[in-house]
Amino acid sequence: MDMLIRPRRIRGNEVLRKMVRETRMDKSSLVYPIFIREGEQIEEEIPSMEGQYRYSVDRMNFQLERLNNAGVKSVMFFGIPDEKDEVGSGAYDENGIVQRALREARKNFPDMYLITDVCMCEYTSHGHCGVLRGQDVDNDATLKLLADTALSHVEAGADMVAPSDMMDGRVRAIREMLDRAGHLNTPIMSYAVKYASAFYGPFRDAAGSAPSFGDRKTYQMDFHNRKEGIKEALLDIEEGADIIMVKPAMSYLDMISEVSKIVNVPVASYSVSGEYAMVKAAAKMGFIDEEKIIQEMAVSAYRAGSDIYITYFAKELAKMMDEGRIG
């Protein structure tokens, strides 16, 4: 057969396939989410997330050391307080759980990059992401508390803050608060394109953050919408966001792709708890090859346009990269 163009020519062996690979990954782009709770000597497995744990501050160092040794240098902190109230005061308390964890991590792991989730849901007695006015979250009243939370994190040692609440105007409120306090160079990674998703179920178990009534659909985005996600991303950049996040990752690869083509800042994606739990459950039943699925999920996010990948599989991916099985 007379064919001039044969795409299979560059698939002939592993060396060649790697040479012409279009999507490449690096350990420096991985971020590991870690749950920190009150107490001492606690390392408790999360029932819905096999292999993931809640750590007390004194046990957190062991996990940070494992991550550091694996080459995962960036972590994102989520706090689980013992006490909650209507206004989520534990979120911005200078002696709150995340603030204490940051000081300990900064002392023991000075070279690790510490990112914090900025939200109220783990700290409010009602489980919503801000203060309430009746049965709804009061957007504007919540902004000051989010900014206070971000500032308290930075002053405790955070390198970057990541607001996940989805209040309108929160990036600007945080940027102005940080700038006034002299933290002009602290980046904001905004959960800009965050959908109201069923994939968050195991996280809410892990962080004890399920709302006590209603849902979060008045502030998180309708998963039917594409243009709205673009609008959110561009608005947050105008307000001072340095990095834009799409969440979840796996079912929203189209949004990662669209956002990455439109914005002029790095794009992060978060492979969320539901994605992790499904992989672990299916692998446990012998239905899938866990390692290959982890690889494929990660590559798909990068291929779509992610520059940063937030994942509970960060250690596993780092090992695969070291061993040349992915990259």
HELIX and SHEET records of a PDB file:
HELIX    1   1 PRO A    7  ARG A   11  5                                   5    
HELIX    2   2 GLU A   14  MET A   19  1                                   6    
HELIX    3   3 LYS A   27  SER A   29  5                                   3    
HELIX    4   4 VAL A   57  ALA A   70  1                                  14    
HELIX    5   5 SER A   89  ALA A   91  5                                   3    
HELIX    6   6 ILE A   97  ASN A  108  1                                  12    
HELIX    7   7 ASN A  139  ALA A  156  1                                  18    
HELIX    8   8 ARG A  170  ARG A  180  1                                  11    
HELIX    9   9 ALA A  198  TYR A  200  5                                   3    
HELIX   10  10 GLY A  201  ALA A  207  1                                   7    
HELIX   11  11 LYS A  227  GLU A  238  1                                  12    
HELIX   12  12 MET A  250  TYR A  252  5                                   3    
HELIX   13  13 LEU A  253  ILE A  262  1                                  10    
HELIX   14  14 SER A  273  LYS A  284  1                                  12    
HELIX   15  15 GLU A  290  ALA A  304  1                                  15    
HELIX   16  16 ALA A  314  ASP A  322  1                                   9    
SHEET    1   A 6 GLU A  43  GLU A  45  0                                        
SHEET    2   A 6 TYR A  53  SER A  56 -1                                        
SHEET    3   A 6 LEU A  30  ARG A  37  1                                        
SHEET    4   A 6 SER A  74  ILE A  80  1                                        
SHEET    5   A 6 TYR A 113  VAL A 118  1                                        
SHEET    6   A 6 MET A 160  PRO A 163  1                                        
SHEET    1   B 7 GLU A  43  GLU A  45  0                                        
SHEET    2   B 7 TYR A  53  SER A  56 -1                                        
SHEET    3   B 7 LEU A  30  ARG A  37  1                                        
SHEET    4   B 7 ILE A 308  THR A 311  1                                        
SHEET    5   B 7 VAL A 267  SER A 271  1                                        
SHEET    6   B 7 ILE A 243  LYS A 247  1                                        
SHEET    7   B 7 MET A 189  LYS A 194  1                                        
SHEET    1   C 2 LEU A 132  ARG A 133  0                                        
SHEET    2   C 2 ASP A 136  VAL A 137 -1                                        
END                                                                             
